[in-house]
Amino acid sequence: RRGCDPGAWPRAAMEASELWVGFVGAGRMAGGLVRGLLQAGKVPASNVLASAPSDKNLDAWRELGCRTTHCNLEVVHRSTLVFLATKPHILPGVLEEIRPAVGSHHIVVSLVAGVTIQTLQRLLPPWTKVLRIMPNLPCVVQAGAMVFSRGTNAGDEEAALLQSLLSSCGLCEEVPESYIDIHTGLSGSGVAYVYLFAEALAEGAVKMGMPGALASRIAAQTLLGAAKMLLETGEHPAKLRGDVCTPGGTTIYALHQLEKGALRATVMDAVEAATNRACDMAKD
């Protein structure tokens, strides 16, 4: 990377109608975001450039029609919107490397867990427009839940651009930065809670005699349908839960068992534990 030749790179075109997007880091989450952008027609693949140390992850980007490089500086020089998608321990070195190339026209968006906007602004030039987003794994199938916060120099225009782009990958909400760690506990880690619940649902059906593959498909569709009803009706979960229960029916008997197992309190404790861990990671 240090051997890159900045003189060979023209600055990215700055026309408002043409957005040049760069990714420093090309892992799974970054790949999920770019697939959402491409499928929604938000940006042409030829306007996307991704960097990574090796070709391990870059091959998939090339298959999408994106350009790739091993040079982080090239990404900054050729892009106006730059996503930082490295591992947390690598990011400080990357910011030191790209800092000289960051101009006032750049919008820098960090996906990196545990790195605050304050830290990003300290390690980048003082004029940098910085935003921080926290996606979750279903972004890779364009059904993610994302929140973002803006730094001192990022205004309404930058926030609207980011929200417009990321809406192609799922739900996207602007929040105070203090909510980002809570989002990690709720949604980032919460995906795993749902997988555990789906596994348990299917295993219950297997116990009662249903084939495992069929039980897993039905469990997944049950979760998908329930989530879709929550989003589309806007009803409180308790209201929809009550709608399923009939007096003396099967559901209330099942819910009684879940209450005896303290399901709600246990899930609340899980969200709290993950949130606290995210806060601790940000302090490290």
Number of C-alpha atoms within 10 A of each C-alpha: 14 8 6 13 11 12 7 9 14 10 13 20 13 13 8 6 6 13 18 22 24 29 28 28 25 29 20 14 18 21 22 22 24 31 21 24 22 18 14 16 12 15 18 17 21 13 17 26 26 30 26 21 15 11 15 10 17 22 13 14 22 16 9 15 15 20 18 21 18 18 19 25 24 26 29 29 22 20 25 24 24 25 27 22 24 21 13 14 11 11 20 16 11 17 17 11 14 18 16 12 15 21 16 12 14 20 22 25 24 23 21 20 20 21 19 19 19 11 12 21 19 11 17 21 16 11 15 23 24 25 27 25 23 21 30 21 21 19 25 20 13 22 17 24 22 27 23 24 21 21 19 14 16 17 13 10 9 18 18 12 11 19 18 14 20 28 19 23 26 20 16 21 14 18 15 10 18 11 15 27 23 18 23 26 23 19 23 23 17 19 18 12 16 14 14 11 15 21 16 14 17 22 18 14 17 16 10 9 10 14 13 16 11 12 20 20 12 16 21 18 13 14 15 11 11 14 12 12 14 14 10 8 9 10 11 10 13 8 10 15 13 11 9 11 15 10 8 8 10 11 15 16 12 11 14 11 12 12 11 8 11 11 13 11 10 11 14 12 12 17 20 15 13 20 22 16 16 19 18 12 14 15 10 7
